[in-house]
């Protein structure tokens, strides 16, 4: 699916893929519409963590031990042009064109 097709229901076929990237490596990729509500922790080898919550087919950072908590203040992922970012932990949550292949 091309990014320009995201708003077209016929092209999307009900999929709402996101990926979680840590230090430029995709660590999770899934369809929000297929995920159960849950919270999971992303930990870092050098210490630190982010709690990521999936709720009602939306995703956000619900808790973090980073100093400024900007990632939590960003709220739910809403746009492909504005990912959720935690700079201290090098974490990015963004929409993805497709799921696992």
mmCIF file of the C-alpha atoms, coordinates in Angstrom:
data_MODEL
# 
_entry.id   MODEL 
# 
loop_
_atom_site.group_PDB 
_atom_site.id 
_atom_site.type_symbol 
_atom_site.label_atom_id 
_atom_site.label_alt_id 
_atom_site.label_comp_id 
_atom_site.label_asym_id 
_atom_site.label_entity_id 
_atom_site.label_seq_id 
_atom_site.pdbx_PDB_ins_code 
_atom_site.Cartn_x 
_atom_site.Cartn_y 
_atom_site.Cartn_z 
_atom_site.occupancy 
_atom_site.B_iso_or_equiv 
_atom_site.pdbx_formal_charge 
_atom_site.auth_seq_id 
_atom_site.auth_comp_id 
_atom_site.auth_asym_id 
_atom_site.auth_atom_id 
_atom_site.pdbx_PDB_model_num 
ATOM 1   C CA . UNK A 1 1   ? 0.000   0.000   0.000  1.00 0.00 ? 1   UNK A CA 1 
ATOM 2   C CA . UNK A 1 2   ? 1.308   3.401   -0.898 1.00 0.00 ? 2   UNK A CA 1 
ATOM 3   C CA . UNK A 1 3   ? 1.114   6.122   1.749  1.00 0.00 ? 3   UNK A CA 1 
ATOM 4   C CA . UNK A 1 4   ? -1.290  8.057   -0.454 1.00 0.00 ? 4   UNK A CA 1 
ATOM 5   C CA . UNK A 1 5   ? -3.672  5.067   -0.284 1.00 0.00 ? 5   UNK A CA 1 
ATOM 6   C CA . UNK A 1 6   ? -3.899  5.148   3.546  1.00 0.00 ? 6   UNK A CA 1 
ATOM 7   C CA . UNK A 1 7   ? -7.249  6.971   3.490  1.00 0.00 ? 7   UNK A CA 1 
ATOM 8   C CA . UNK A 1 8   ? -8.756  4.710   0.816  1.00 0.00 ? 8   UNK A CA 1 
ATOM 9   C CA . UNK A 1 9   ? -10.688 1.853   2.494  1.00 0.00 ? 9   UNK A CA 1 
ATOM 10  C CA . UNK A 1 10  ? -10.597 -0.320  -0.628 1.00 0.00 ? 10  UNK A CA 1 
ATOM 11  C CA . UNK A 1 11  ? -6.793  -0.197  -0.725 1.00 0.00 ? 11  UNK A CA 1 
ATOM 12  C CA . UNK A 1 12  ? -6.371  -0.573  3.063  1.00 0.00 ? 12  UNK A CA 1 
ATOM 13  C CA . UNK A 1 13  ? -8.616  -3.635  3.436  1.00 0.00 ? 13  UNK A CA 1 
ATOM 14  C CA . UNK A 1 14  ? -8.952  -2.863  7.151  1.00 0.00 ? 14  UNK A CA 1 
ATOM 15  C CA . UNK A 1 15  ? -5.217  -2.861  7.921  1.00 0.00 ? 15  UNK A CA 1 
ATOM 16  C CA . UNK A 1 16  ? -3.577  -0.269  10.167 1.00 0.00 ? 16  UNK A CA 1 
ATOM 17  C CA . UNK A 1 17  ? 0.090   -1.277  10.344 1.00 0.00 ? 17  UNK A CA 1 
ATOM 18  C CA . UNK A 1 18  ? 2.599   0.302   12.714 1.00 0.00 ? 18  UNK A CA 1 
ATOM 19  C CA . UNK A 1 19  ? 6.228   -0.380  13.450 1.00 0.00 ? 19  UNK A CA 1 
ATOM 20  C CA . UNK A 1 20  ? 8.320   0.255   16.516 1.00 0.00 ? 20  UNK A CA 1 
ATOM 21  C CA . UNK A 1 21  ? 11.908  1.140   15.704 1.00 0.00 ? 21  UNK A CA 1 
ATOM 22  C CA . UNK A 1 22  ? 14.712  1.192   18.288 1.00 0.00 ? 22  UNK A CA 1 
ATOM 23  C CA . UNK A 1 23  ? 18.115  2.533   17.301 1.00 0.00 ? 23  UNK A CA 1 
ATOM 24  C CA . UNK A 1 24  ? 17.201  2.294   13.564 1.00 0.00 ? 24  UNK A CA 1 
ATOM 25  C CA . UNK A 1 25  ? 16.102  -1.365  13.834 1.00 0.00 ? 25  UNK A CA 1 
ATOM 26  C CA . UNK A 1 26  ? 12.467  -2.465  13.501 1.00 0.00 ? 26  UNK A CA 1 
ATOM 27  C CA . UNK A 1 27  ? 11.729  -4.497  16.638 1.00 0.00 ? 27  UNK A CA 1 
ATOM 28  C CA . UNK A 1 28  ? 7.928   -4.838  16.227 1.00 0.00 ? 28  UNK A CA 1 
ATOM 29  C CA . UNK A 1 29  ? 5.559   -4.526  13.277 1.00 0.00 ? 29  UNK A CA 1 
ATOM 30  C CA . UNK A 1 30  ? 1.856   -5.314  13.520 1.00 0.00 ? 30  UNK A CA 1 
ATOM 31  C CA . UNK A 1 31  ? -1.671  -4.347  12.495 1.00 0.00 ? 31  UNK A CA 1 
ATOM 32  C CA . UNK A 1 32  ? -3.318  -2.259  15.226 1.00 0.00 ? 32  UNK A CA 1 
ATOM 33  C CA . UNK A 1 33  ? -6.755  -3.458  14.112 1.00 0.00 ? 33  UNK A CA 1 
ATOM 34  C CA . UNK A 1 34  ? -5.754  -7.076  14.880 1.00 0.00 ? 34  UNK A CA 1 
ATOM 35  C CA . UNK A 1 35  ? -4.070  -6.418  18.233 1.00 0.00 ? 35  UNK A CA 1 
ATOM 36  C CA . UNK A 1 36  ? -5.702  -6.966  21.605 1.00 0.00 ? 36  UNK A CA 1 
ATOM 37  C CA . UNK A 1 37  ? -5.509  -4.155  24.122 1.00 0.00 ? 37  UNK A CA 1 
ATOM 38  C CA . UNK A 1 38  ? -2.217  -4.534  25.992 1.00 0.00 ? 38  UNK A CA 1 
ATOM 39  C CA . UNK A 1 39  ? 0.788   -2.744  27.421 1.00 0.00 ? 39  UNK A CA 1 
ATOM 40  C CA . UNK A 1 40  ? 4.326   -3.995  26.910 1.00 0.00 ? 40  UNK A CA 1 
ATOM 41  C CA . UNK A 1 41  ? 7.746   -2.713  27.914 1.00 0.00 ? 41  UNK A CA 1 
ATOM 42  C CA . UNK A 1 42  ? 10.570  -1.939  25.510 1.00 0.00 ? 42  UNK A CA 1 
ATOM 43  C CA . UNK A 1 43  ? 13.847  -2.151  27.474 1.00 0.00 ? 43  UNK A CA 1 
ATOM 44  C CA . UNK A 1 44  ? 17.293  -1.001  26.455 1.00 0.00 ? 44  UNK A CA 1 
ATOM 45  C CA . UNK A 1 45  ? 20.588  -2.841  26.978 1.00 0.00 ? 45  UNK A CA 1 
ATOM 46  C CA . UNK A 1 46  ? 22.208  0.221   28.595 1.00 0.00 ? 46  UNK A CA 1 
ATOM 47  C CA . UNK A 1 47  ? 19.219  0.764   30.886 1.00 0.00 ? 47  UNK A CA 1 
ATOM 48  C CA . UNK A 1 48  ? 15.959  2.625   30.433 1.00 0.00 ? 48  UNK A CA 1 
ATOM 49  C CA . UNK A 1 49  ? 12.520  1.645   29.215 1.00 0.00 ? 49  UNK A CA 1 
ATOM 50  C CA . UNK A 1 50  ? 9.283   2.738   27.540 1.00 0.00 ? 50  UNK A CA 1 
ATOM 51  C CA . UNK A 1 51  ? 5.862   1.220   28.200 1.00 0.00 ? 51  UNK A CA 1 
ATOM 52  C CA . UNK A 1 52  ? 3.894   1.052   24.943 1.00 0.00 ? 52  UNK A CA 1 
ATOM 53  C CA . UNK A 1 53  ? 0.109   0.695   25.092 1.00 0.00 ? 53  UNK A CA 1 
ATOM 54  C CA . UNK A 1 54  ? -2.224  -0.573  22.375 1.00 0.00 ? 54  UNK A CA 1 
ATOM 55  C CA . UNK A 1 55  ? -5.812  0.362   23.172 1.00 0.00 ? 55  UNK A CA 1 
ATOM 56  C CA . UNK A 1 56  ? -8.883  0.495   20.914 1.00 0.00 ? 56  UNK A CA 1 
ATOM 57  C CA . UNK A 1 57  ? -6.722  0.086   17.778 1.00 0.00 ? 57  UNK A CA 1 
ATOM 58  C CA . UNK A 1 58  ? -4.498  3.034   18.775 1.00 0.00 ? 58  UNK A CA 1 
ATOM 59  C CA . UNK A 1 59  ? -0.943  3.129   20.126 1.00 0.00 ? 59  UNK A CA 1 
ATOM 60  C CA . UNK A 1 60  ? 0.898   5.448   22.514 1.00 0.00 ? 60  UNK A CA 1 
ATOM 61  C CA . UNK A 1 61  ? 3.685   5.546   25.105 1.00 0.00 ? 61  UNK A CA 1 
ATOM 62  C CA . UNK A 1 62  ? 2.003   5.280   28.497 1.00 0.00 ? 62  UNK A CA 1 
ATOM 63  C CA . UNK A 1 63  ? 5.110   5.472   30.705 1.00 0.00 ? 63  UNK A CA 1 
ATOM 64  C CA . UNK A 1 64  ? 8.849   6.010   30.360 1.00 0.00 ? 64  UNK A CA 1 
ATOM 65  C CA . UNK A 1 65  ? 11.875  6.618   32.510 1.00 0.00 ? 65  UNK A CA 1 
ATOM 66  C CA . UNK A 1 66  ? 13.309  9.219   30.104 1.00 0.00 ? 66  UNK A CA 1 
ATOM 67  C CA . UNK A 1 67  ? 13.998  12.593  31.735 1.00 0.00 ? 67  UNK A CA 1 
ATOM 68  C CA . UNK A 1 68  ? 11.638  14.870  29.790 1.00 0.00 ? 68  UNK A CA 1 
ATOM 69  C CA . UNK A 1 69  ? 8.687   12.517  29.053 1.00 0.00 ? 69  UNK A CA 1 
ATOM 70  C CA . UNK A 1 70  ? 8.089   14.250  25.698 1.00 0.00 ? 70  UNK A CA 1 
ATOM 71  C CA . UNK A 1 71  ? 7.254   10.864  24.162 1.00 0.00 ? 71  UNK A CA 1 
ATOM 72  C CA . UNK A 1 72  ? 4.350   10.458  26.605 1.00 0.00 ? 72  UNK A CA 1 
ATOM 73  C CA . UNK A 1 73  ? 3.104   13.986  25.926 1.00 0.00 ? 73  UNK A CA 1 
ATOM 74  C CA . UNK A 1 74  ? 2.899   13.248  22.180 1.00 0.00 ? 74  UNK A CA 1 
ATOM 75  C CA . UNK A 1 75  ? -0.223  11.169  22.835 1.00 0.00 ? 75  UNK A CA 1 
ATOM 76  C CA . UNK A 1 76  ? -1.644  8.627   20.408 1.00 0.00 ? 76  UNK A CA 1 
ATOM 77  C CA . UNK A 1 77  ? -0.169  8.012   16.974 1.00 0.00 ? 77  UNK A CA 1 
ATOM 78  C CA . UNK A 1 78  ? -2.489  9.826   14.567 1.00 0.00 ? 78  UNK A CA 1 
ATOM 79  C CA . UNK A 1 79  ? -0.542  10.743  11.441 1.00 0.00 ? 79  UNK A CA 1 
ATOM 80  C CA . UNK A 1 80  ? 2.028   9.136   9.197  1.00 0.00 ? 80  UNK A CA 1 
ATOM 81  C CA . UNK A 1 81  ? 3.774   12.511  9.149  1.00 0.00 ? 81  UNK A CA 1 
ATOM 82  C CA . UNK A 1 82  ? 4.169   12.823  12.935 1.00 0.00 ? 82  UNK A CA 1 
ATOM 83  C CA . UNK A 1 83  ? 5.601   9.684   14.567 1.00 0.00 ? 83  UNK A CA 1 
ATOM 84  C CA . UNK A 1 84  ? 5.920   9.228   18.315 1.00 0.00 ? 84  UNK A CA 1 
ATOM 85  C CA . UNK A 1 85  ? 9.584   9.721   19.226 1.00 0.00 ? 85  UNK A CA 1 
ATOM 86  C CA . UNK A 1 86  ? 11.627  9.173   22.390 1.00 0.00 ? 86  UNK A CA 1 
ATOM 87  C CA . UNK A 1 87  ? 15.004  10.730  21.639 1.00 0.00 ? 87  UNK A CA 1 
ATOM 88  C CA . UNK A 1 88  ? 16.812  9.584   24.813 1.00 0.00 ? 88  UNK A CA 1 
ATOM 89  C CA . UNK A 1 89  ? 15.942  5.947   24.019 1.00 0.00 ? 89  UNK A CA 1 
ATOM 90  C CA . UNK A 1 90  ? 16.171  6.253   20.214 1.00 0.00 ? 90  UNK A CA 1 
ATOM 91  C CA . UNK A 1 91  ? 12.618  4.882   19.896 1.00 0.00 ? 91  UNK A CA 1 
ATOM 92  C CA . UNK A 1 92  ? 10.192  5.714   17.079 1.00 0.00 ? 92  UNK A CA 1 
ATOM 93  C CA . UNK A 1 93  ? 6.604   4.506   16.656 1.00 0.00 ? 93  UNK A CA 1 
ATOM 94  C CA . UNK A 1 94  ? 5.269   5.149   13.160 1.00 0.00 ? 94  UNK A CA 1 
ATOM 95  C CA . UNK A 1 95  ? 2.762   3.919   10.633 1.00 0.00 ? 95  UNK A CA 1 
ATOM 96  C CA . UNK A 1 96  ? 4.109   1.300   8.233  1.00 0.00 ? 96  UNK A CA 1 
ATOM 97  C CA . UNK A 1 97  ? 3.142   0.551   4.644  1.00 0.00 ? 97  UNK A CA 1 
ATOM 98  C CA . UNK A 1 98  ? 2.765   -3.181  5.371  1.00 0.00 ? 98  UNK A CA 1 
ATOM 99  C CA . UNK A 1 99  ? 3.045   -5.859  8.018  1.00 0.00 ? 99  UNK A CA 1 
ATOM 100 C CA . UNK A 1 100 ? 5.416   -8.797  8.308  1.00 0.00 ? 100 UNK A CA 1 
ATOM 101 C CA . UNK A 1 101 ? 6.162   -10.501 5.035  1.00 0.00 ? 101 UNK A CA 1 
# 
